[in-house]
Amino acid sequence: MDNIAGTQARLTWAVNIAVFVLVLLWTVPTIGLLISSFRDRDQITTSGWWTALSASEQNIVARTAAPDEAVEENGVWVLAGNVFEDGSGDVKAFGVSSRAPTEYAPGETAERRGAEITVSEDGTYRVTSAEPFEGARGIRLFVTSVTPPIFTLENYKTVLFSEGIGKSFINTMTVTIPATVIPILVAAFAAYALAWMEFPGRALIIALIVGLLVVPLQMALIPLLKLHNSIGIGKAYLGIWLAHTGFGLPLAVYLLRNYIAGLPREIIESAKVDGATDFQIFLKIILPLSFPALASFAIFQFLWVWNDLLVATVFLGNNEDQLVMTGRLRELLGSRGGDWEILAASAFVSIAVPLIVFFAMQKYLVRGLLAGSVKGG
């Protein structure tokens, strides 16, 4: 016994390290996604999210105002402006040639095309020439700037009001809530019957449910879709609710049955002696005592349906009125693949609700998963 106890003690640190690593692997990308969703496009493309709180160095190419905008001052033609579009930033160095983009320091004077060019530290430039400027375009300037940290809500405004995510969010809620509630209701009745009601074939049904847990749902997609089309359901919300219900019932029944079977027999027998029917026992005793198992399955089912793309694509379609969040993000990856700030905001909007649901109900998760694993004497 001493050796066994000692072995367990020595393995404790390994378990703790493994749990810490797993938590870190999930938490760090989530934090990075959240930070990136508040950054603008320039900062995302030039620096990592871990540098979000520090100033970033960027190399930008700007042009002076067009020659026809030049103003004559005391016989000298002048072009003036700012190399930064928003007027904010600090110039570290500048140049007038791609071969030497950092040749001049702020305040120094460069020469190009017979003109003298000066760029100040705040980004303002002044180009002077004794002769009128020629050409249709301004002079190209290469600027190395230091930009302070910038956080913005524009990404979320674009996502929620311009990219269709708001409609897809509502569609996903329309799919997820019924597809979570319906299996729980059906499975709770079935689990009580399999746990406490005697009828022929009960053991066979339990074995069949356990077998269904290992059947890939991909095998049933096409036959089930053909069935829906033949009975007139087609690609509608009712069809996807029934599909998710069917795919989620084996786990739900198995999980709830194990929990309900582990409840004290004396409580149920006392209720039957007092004249309670099976429905009254189920409604007033079993359901309140089974809340941890119900919440545990609700977490699994909600996360599964919310993050689902395959079943939604098969049973709901891809039109704008029915597109779910995962389908919308897939389209954004195709059409806005370079706009990482939009994708980050979209992804975080997508995972925000599952995170809220998980953390709100996580205390019931372990109790539900351990349901029926230990029985009292």
C-alpha positions as CSV (number, residue, x, y, z in Angstrom):
1,M,0.0,0.0,0.0
2,D,2.9,2.4,0.8
3,N,4.3,1.9,-2.7
4,I,0.9,2.5,-4.3
5,A,0.4,5.7,-2.3
6,G,3.9,6.8,-3.1
7,T,3.4,6.3,-6.8
8,Q,0.3,8.3,-6.8
9,A,2.0,11.2,-5.0
10,R,4.9,11.2,-7.4
11,L,2.5,11.3,-10.4
12,T,0.6,14.2,-9.0
13,W,3.0,16.8,-10.4
14,A,2.9,15.2,-13.8
15,V,-0.8,15.5,-13.9
16,N,-0.7,19.1,-12.8
17,I,1.8,20.0,-15.5
18,A,-0.3,18.2,-18.2
19,V,-3.4,20.1,-17.1
20,F,-1.5,23.4,-17.1
21,V,-0.2,22.8,-20.6
22,L,-3.6,21.9,-21.9
23,V,-5.2,25.0,-20.4
24,L,-2.3,27.1,-21.8
25,L,-2.7,25.6,-25.3
26,W,-6.4,26.6,-25.3
27,T,-6.2,29.9,-23.5
28,V,-3.3,31.6,-25.3
29,P,-4.8,31.4,-28.8
30,T,-8.1,32.7,-27.4
31,I,-6.4,35.7,-25.8
32,G,-4.5,36.4,-29.0
33,L,-7.8,36.2,-31.0
34,L,-9.5,38.7,-28.6
35,I,-6.6,41.2,-28.8
36,S,-6.3,40.9,-32.6
37,S,-10.0,41.6,-33.0
38,F,-9.5,45.1,-31.5
39,R,-6.4,46.0,-33.7
40,D,-6.4,47.6,-37.1
41,R,-5.3,45.9,-40.3
42,D,-1.9,47.7,-40.5
43,Q,-0.9,46.6,-37.0
44,I,-2.0,43.0,-37.5
45,T,0.0,42.6,-40.7
46,T,3.2,44.2,-39.3
47,S,3.3,42.8,-35.7
48,G,2.1,40.0,-33.5
49,W,-0.7,40.3,-31.0
50,W,1.8,40.0,-28.1
51,T,3.2,43.4,-29.1
52,A,-0.2,45.1,-29.0
53,L,0.7,47.2,-25.9
54,S,4.0,48.5,-27.4
55,A,4.7,50.8,-30.2
56,S,5.2,49.1,-33.6
57,E,7.6,50.0,-36.4
58,Q,6.1,50.1,-39.9
59,N,7.5,50.8,-43.4
60,I,4.9,52.7,-45.5
61,V,5.0,54.2,-48.9
62,A,3.3,57.6,-49.3
63,R,3.0,60.1,-52.1
64,T,2.9,63.8,-51.9
65,A,0.0,65.9,-53.2
66,A,-0.4,66.0,-57.0
67,P,1.6,68.7,-58.8
68,D,-1.6,70.6,-59.7
69,E,-2.1,71.2,-56.0
70,A,1.1,73.1,-55.6
71,V,1.0,76.6,-54.2
72,E,3.3,79.4,-55.2
73,E,5.0,81.2,-52.2
74,N,7.4,84.0,-52.9
75,G,8.3,82.6,-56.3
76,V,8.7,79.1,-55.0
77,W,6.3,76.2,-55.7
78,V,5.3,74.3,-52.5
79,L,3.6,71.0,-51.9
80,A,2.6,70.3,-48.2
81,G,0.7,67.6,-46.4
82,N,1.1,64.6,-44.1
83,V,2.4,61.1,-44.9
84,F,-0.1,59.6,-42.5
85,E,-3.6,59.2,-43.7
86,D,-5.1,59.8,-40.2
87,G,-2.4,62.4,-39.3
88,S,-1.1,60.4,-36.4
89,G,2.3,58.7,-36.1
90,D,6.0,59.4,-35.5
91,V,8.5,59.3,-38.4
92,K,11.8,57.5,-37.5
93,A,13.4,57.9,-41.0
94,F,12.5,58.5,-44.6
95,G,13.8,58.2,-48.1
96,V,13.0,59.1,-51.7
97,S,14.3,55.9,-53.2
98,S,13.4,52.2,-52.6
99,R,17.1,51.5,-52.5
100,A,17.6,53.8,-49.5
101,P,14.3,54.0,-47.7
102,T,15.9,55.2,-44.4
103,E,18.5,57.5,-45.8
104,Y,17.3,60.7,-44.1
105,A,16.4,61.4,-40.5
106,P,13.3,63.6,-39.7
107,G,13.9,67.2,-40.4
108,E,16.7,66.6,-43.0
109,T,16.4,67.7,-46.6
110,A,16.4,65.3,-49.5
111,E,16.6,66.2,-53.2
112,R,14.6,64.6,-56.0
113,R,13.5,65.9,-59.5
114,G,15.0,69.2,-58.7
115,A,12.9,69.6,-55.6
116,E,13.9,69.7,-51.9
117,I,11.9,67.4,-49.6
118,T,11.7,67.7,-45.9
119,V,9.7,65.3,-43.6
120,S,9.1,66.2,-40.0
121,E,8.9,63.8,-37.1
122,D,5.1,64.2,-36.9
123,G,4.7,63.2,-40.6
124,T,4.2,66.6,-42.2
125,Y,6.2,67.1,-45.4
126,R,7.1,70.1,-47.4
127,V,8.4,69.9,-51.0
128,T,9.8,73.1,-52.6
129,S,10.9,73.7,-56.2
130,A,11.9,76.8,-58.1
131,E,10.1,75.4,-61.2
132,P,6.5,74.3,-61.4
133,F,6.1,70.6,-60.7
134,E,5.5,68.3,-63.7
135,G,3.6,65.0,-64.1
136,A,0.3,63.7,-62.8
137,R,1.4,62.1,-59.6
138,G,3.1,63.2,-56.5
139,I,6.6,62.3,-55.4
140,R,6.9,58.9,-53.7
141,L,8.2,58.9,-50.2
142,F,9.4,55.9,-48.2
143,V,8.7,56.4,-44.5
144,T,9.7,54.3,-41.4
145,S,7.3,55.2,-38.7
146,V,6.7,54.3,-35.1
147,T,3.0,53.8,-34.4
148,P,1.6,53.8,-30.9
149,P,-0.8,51.0,-29.9
150,I,-4.3,51.5,-31.4
151,F,-7.4,49.6,-30.4
152,T,-10.7,50.1,-32.2
153,L,-14.3,48.9,-32.2
154,E,-14.6,49.3,-36.0
155,N,-13.9,45.7,-36.6
156,Y,-16.9,44.6,-34.6
157,K,-19.1,47.3,-36.2
158,T,-18.1,46.0,-39.6
159,V,-18.8,42.4,-38.6
160,L,-22.1,43.0,-36.8
161,F,-23.6,45.5,-39.2
162,S,-21.9,45.1,-42.6
163,E,-20.8,41.5,-43.0
164,G,-24.1,39.7,-42.3
165,I,-22.8,38.1,-39.0
166,G,-25.7,39.6,-37.1
167,K,-28.3,37.6,-39.2
168,S,-26.1,34.5,-39.1
169,F,-25.9,34.9,-35.3
170,I,-29.7,34.8,-35.1
171,N,-29.9,31.9,-37.5
172,T,-27.4,29.9,-35.3
173,M,-29.4,30.7,-32.1
174,T,-32.6,29.5,-34.0
175,V,-30.9,26.2,-34.8
176,T,-29.0,25.7,-31.5
177,I,-31.6,26.3,-28.8
178,P,-34.3,23.9,-30.1
179,A,-31.6,21.4,-31.1
180,T,-30.4,21.4,-27.5
181,V,-33.8,21.4,-25.7
182,I,-35.5,18.7,-27.8
183,P,-32.9,15.9,-27.3
184,I,-32.9,16.6,-23.5
185,L,-36.6,16.3,-23.2
186,V,-36.8,13.1,-25.3
187,A,-33.7,11.6,-23.6
188,A,-34.9,12.3,-20.1
189,F,-38.1,10.3,-20.6
190,A,-36.2,7.5,-22.2
191,A,-33.5,7.4,-19.6
192,Y,-36.0,7.1,-16.7
193,A,-37.8,4.3,-18.5
194,L,-34.5,2.4,-19.1
195,A,-33.3,3.0,-15.5
196,W,-36.4,2.3,-13.4
197,M,-39.2,0.7,-15.5
198,E,-39.3,-3.0,-16.2
199,F,-40.3,-4.1,-19.7
200,P,-39.2,-6.7,-22.2
201,G,-36.1,-5.9,-24.3
202,R,-34.8,-3.2,-22.0
203,A,-31.2,-4.6,-22.0
204,L,-31.3,-4.9,-25.8
205,I,-32.3,-1.3,-26.2
206,I,-29.5,-0.2,-23.8
207,A,-27.0,-2.2,-25.8
208,L,-28.3,-0.7,-29.1
209,I,-27.9,2.8,-27.7
210,V,-24.3,2.1,-26.6
211,G,-23.6,0.8,-30.1
212,L,-25.0,3.9,-31.7
213,L,-22.4,6.0,-29.9
214,V,-19.7,4.7,-32.2
215,V,-21.6,5.1,-35.5
216,P,-20.3,8.0,-37.5
217,L,-23.0,10.5,-38.2
218,Q,-21.6,11.0,-41.8
219,M,-23.1,7.6,-42.7
220,A,-26.6,8.9,-42.0
221,L,-26.5,12.3,-43.7
222,I,-27.6,11.4,-47.2
223,P,-30.2,8.8,-46.3
224,L,-31.7,11.2,-43.7
225,L,-31.7,14.1,-46.2
226,K,-33.5,11.9,-48.7
227,L,-36.1,11.0,-46.0
228,H,-36.6,14.6,-45.2
229,N,-37.2,15.4,-48.9
230,S,-39.6,12.5,-49.4
231,I,-41.8,13.6,-46.5
232,G,-41.8,17.2,-47.5
233,I,-39.5,18.7,-44.8
234,G,-36.7,19.6,-47.2
235,K,-34.0,22.0,-46.1
236,A,-35.7,23.9,-43.3
237,Y,-35.2,24.5,-39.6
238,L,-37.5,21.5,-38.6
239,G,-35.2,19.2,-40.6
240,I,-32.0,20.3,-38.9
241,W,-33.7,20.2,-35.5
242,L,-34.7,16.6,-36.1
243,A,-31.2,15.7,-37.4
244,H,-29.4,17.1,-34.4
245,T,-31.9,15.5,-32.1
246,G,-31.3,12.1,-33.7
247,F,-27.5,12.5,-33.7
248,G,-27.5,13.7,-30.0
249,L,-29.9,11.2,-28.5
250,P,-27.6,8.2,-28.0
251,L,-25.2,10.2,-25.9
252,A,-28.0,11.9,-24.1
253,V,-29.8,8.7,-23.2
254,Y,-26.7,7.0,-22.2
255,L,-25.5,9.8,-20.0
256,L,-28.9,10.5,-18.3
257,R,-29.6,6.8,-17.8
258,N,-26.4,6.2,-15.9
259,Y,-27.1,9.2,-13.7
260,I,-30.8,8.3,-13.0
261,A,-29.9,4.7,-12.3
262,G,-27.5,5.8,-9.6
263,L,-30.1,7.8,-7.7
264,P,-31.2,6.3,-4.3
265,R,-33.8,3.5,-4.9
266,E,-35.4,4.3,-1.5
267,I,-36.7,7.7,-2.8
268,I,-38.4,6.2,-5.8
269,E,-39.9,3.2,-3.9
270,S,-41.2,5.6,-1.2
271,A,-42.9,7.7,-3.8
272,K,-44.5,4.6,-5.4
273,V,-45.7,3.5,-1.9
274,D,-47.3,6.9,-1.5
275,G,-49.2,6.4,-4.7
276,A,-47.2,8.5,-7.1
277,T,-47.3,7.6,-10.8
278,D,-44.2,7.2,-12.9
279,F,-44.9,10.5,-14.6
280,Q,-45.2,12.3,-11.2
281,I,-42.0,10.6,-9.9
282,F,-40.2,11.6,-13.1
283,L,-41.4,15.2,-13.0
284,K,-41.1,16.0,-9.3
285,I,-38.2,13.8,-8.2
286,I,-36.1,12.6,-11.1
287,L,-35.8,15.9,-13.0
288,P,-34.7,18.1,-10.1
289,L,-32.2,15.5,-8.9
290,S,-30.8,15.0,-12.5
291,F,-30.0,18.6,-13.2
292,P,-26.2,18.1,-13.2
293,A,-26.5,15.4,-15.8
294,L,-29.0,17.5,-17.8
295,A,-26.7,20.5,-17.7
296,S,-23.7,18.4,-18.6
297,F,-25.3,17.1,-21.8
298,A,-26.7,20.6,-22.5
299,I,-23.1,21.9,-22.6
300,F,-22.0,19.2,-25.0
301,Q,-25.0,19.5,-27.3
302,F,-25.0,23.3,-27.4
303,L,-21.2,23.5,-28.2
304,W,-21.6,20.8,-30.9
305,V,-24.6,22.4,-32.6
306,W,-23.2,25.9,-32.4
307,N,-19.9,24.9,-33.9
308,D,-21.4,22.6,-36.5
309,L,-20.9,23.2,-40.2
310,L,-21.4,19.8,-41.9
311,V,-25.0,19.1,-40.6
312,A,-26.0,22.8,-41.2
313,T,-24.7,22.7,-44.8
314,V,-26.5,19.4,-45.6
315,F,-29.9,20.1,-43.9
316,L,-30.2,23.9,-44.0
317,G,-28.4,25.1,-47.1
318,N,-26.3,28.2,-47.8
319,N,-28.7,30.9,-48.7
320,E,-28.4,34.3,-47.0
321,D,-31.6,33.8,-44.9
322,Q,-30.5,30.5,-43.4
323,L,-26.7,30.8,-43.3
324,V,-25.3,30.0,-39.8
325,M,-22.2,31.4,-38.1
326,T,-19.8,28.7,-39.2
327,G,-21.0,29.1,-42.8
328,R,-20.6,32.8,-42.7
329,L,-17.0,32.5,-41.4
330,R,-16.3,30.1,-44.2
331,E,-17.4,32.7,-46.7
332,L,-15.4,35.4,-45.1
333,L,-12.3,33.2,-45.3
334,G,-12.9,33.0,-49.0
335,S,-13.8,36.6,-49.8
336,R,-11.9,38.4,-47.0
337,G,-9.0,36.1,-46.4
338,G,-6.5,38.9,-46.1
339,D,-8.6,41.0,-43.7
340,W,-7.4,39.3,-40.5
341,E,-8.9,41.9,-38.3
342,I,-12.4,41.1,-39.7
343,L,-11.8,37.4,-39.4
344,A,-10.6,37.8,-35.8
345,A,-13.6,39.8,-34.8
346,S,-16.0,37.4,-36.6
347,A,-14.4,34.4,-34.9
348,F,-14.6,35.9,-31.4
349,V,-18.2,36.8,-31.9
350,S,-18.8,33.2,-32.9
351,I,-17.1,31.7,-29.8
352,A,-18.4,34.3,-27.3
353,V,-21.7,32.6,-26.7
354,P,-20.2,29.0,-26.3
355,L,-17.7,30.4,-23.8
356,I,-20.5,32.1,-21.8
357,V,-22.5,28.9,-21.7
358,F,-19.5,26.7,-20.8
359,F,-18.3,28.9,-17.9
360,A,-21.9,29.4,-16.6
361,M,-22.5,25.6,-16.4
362,Q,-19.1,24.1,-16.0
363,K,-19.6,23.2,-12.3
364,Y,-22.2,20.6,-13.4
365,L,-20.0,19.2,-16.1
366,V,-17.8,16.9,-14.0
367,R,-20.7,15.8,-11.8
368,G,-22.7,14.8,-15.0
369,L,-19.8,13.0,-16.6
370,L,-19.1,11.0,-13.5
371,A,-22.8,10.0,-13.2
372,G,-23.2,6.4,-12.4
373,S,-19.5,5.6,-12.2
374,V,-19.7,5.0,-8.5
375,K,-22.5,3.5,-6.5
376,G,-23.0,3.5,-2.8
377,G,-23.4,0.3,-0.9
